[in-house]
Amino acid sequence: MSEAFSVLEILEQLYRRGYTEDFRVIGQNMRLIPANVLIDPEYLIVDDIYRFEGYTDLGDEAVIFALSCPKNNLKGTYLVAYGPMMDIADSHMVQKLSYFYPR
């Protein structure tokens, strides 16, 4: 897990490192935007995780996952709210992805 100053800063850094896709949860899978490809989470590798904590507002809590899919040669980011603001579909996906993060 890495630390950074802002969500935007990390997204820009990851974009420069080739993480150009935007992952979104669709059912049990992830959809890449703009590639419009559905990927089963078992094919994803969590390359890095960035967590942001809102010190004064719980709504400011977020997590960025830097994900890669060697099968499709794609890399992208997955941005989710963290804590009580997390969507239930994102919660299920984060649990799945946690198995693919090397410790």
C-alpha positions as CSV (number, residue, x, y, z in Angstrom):
1,M,0.0,0.0,0.0
2,S,1.4,3.4,-0.9
3,E,0.7,6.9,0.5
4,A,0.1,10.0,-1.5
5,F,-1.2,13.5,-1.2
6,S,-4.4,13.5,-3.3
7,V,-6.6,11.2,-5.3
8,L,-6.1,13.3,-8.4
9,E,-2.3,13.2,-8.0
10,I,-2.2,9.4,-7.8
11,L,-4.6,9.0,-10.7
12,E,-2.4,11.2,-12.8
13,Q,0.8,9.3,-11.8
14,L,-0.9,6.0,-12.6
15,Y,-2.1,7.2,-15.9
16,R,1.5,8.2,-16.8
17,R,2.6,4.7,-15.8
18,G,0.2,3.1,-18.3
19,Y,-3.0,2.7,-16.1
20,T,-5.2,4.2,-18.8
21,E,-8.4,2.2,-18.3
22,D,-11.1,3.0,-15.8
23,F,-12.6,-0.1,-14.1
24,R,-16.2,-0.2,-13.0
25,V,-18.2,-3.1,-11.4
26,I,-20.9,-4.6,-13.6
27,G,-22.5,-7.6,-11.8
28,Q,-19.8,-10.0,-10.9
29,N,-17.3,-8.6,-13.4
30,M,-15.3,-5.5,-14.1
31,R,-15.9,-3.3,-17.2
32,L,-13.1,-1.3,-18.5
33,I,-13.9,2.2,-19.8
34,P,-13.1,3.3,-22.6
35,A,-12.1,-0.2,-23.9
36,N,-15.6,-1.5,-23.1
37,V,-14.3,-4.9,-22.1
38,L,-15.8,-7.2,-19.4
39,I,-13.2,-9.0,-17.3
40,D,-13.6,-11.6,-14.6
41,P,-11.9,-10.5,-11.5
42,E,-9.9,-13.7,-11.3
43,Y,-7.8,-12.4,-14.3
44,L,-6.9,-9.2,-12.5
45,I,-3.7,-8.5,-10.5
46,V,-3.7,-5.8,-7.9
47,D,-0.4,-4.0,-8.5
48,D,-0.9,-1.4,-5.8
49,I,-3.5,0.1,-3.4
50,Y,-3.8,3.8,-2.4
51,R,-6.0,4.6,0.6
52,F,-7.2,8.1,1.4
53,E,-8.8,9.0,4.8
54,G,-11.1,11.9,5.3
55,Y,-10.0,13.5,8.6
56,T,-13.0,15.7,8.9
57,D,-15.5,14.1,6.5
58,L,-16.2,10.3,6.2
59,G,-17.3,11.0,2.6
60,D,-13.7,11.9,1.7
61,E,-12.5,8.3,2.3
62,A,-11.5,6.5,-0.9
63,V,-9.3,3.7,-2.2
64,I,-7.6,3.5,-5.6
65,F,-6.6,0.1,-6.9
66,A,-4.0,-0.1,-9.7
67,L,-5.1,-3.2,-11.6
68,S,-3.5,-5.1,-14.5
69,C,-4.9,-7.9,-16.7
70,P,-2.0,-9.7,-18.4
71,K,-4.6,-11.9,-20.3
72,N,-5.8,-8.8,-22.2
73,N,-2.6,-6.7,-21.8
74,L,-4.7,-3.9,-20.1
75,K,-4.0,-1.7,-17.0
76,G,-6.3,0.7,-15.2
77,T,-7.6,2.1,-12.0
78,Y,-10.5,1.3,-9.8
79,L,-11.6,4.1,-7.5
80,V,-14.1,3.3,-4.7
81,A,-15.5,5.0,-1.7
82,Y,-14.2,3.5,1.5
83,G,-15.9,2.7,4.7
84,P,-19.7,3.3,5.3
85,M,-20.0,5.2,1.9
86,M,-18.9,2.1,-0.1
87,D,-21.5,0.7,-2.5
88,I,-22.5,-2.9,-1.9
89,A,-21.3,-4.1,-5.4
90,D,-17.9,-2.4,-4.8
91,S,-17.7,-4.0,-1.4
92,H,-18.1,-7.5,-2.9
93,M,-15.5,-6.7,-5.6
94,V,-13.0,-5.3,-3.1
95,Q,-13.3,-8.6,-1.2
96,K,-12.6,-10.6,-4.4
97,L,-9.6,-8.3,-5.3
98,S,-8.1,-8.7,-1.9
99,Y,-7.1,-12.2,-2.8
100,F,-5.1,-11.0,-5.7
101,Y,-2.9,-8.5,-3.9
102,P,0.6,-9.8,-3.2
103,R,1.5,-9.3,0.5
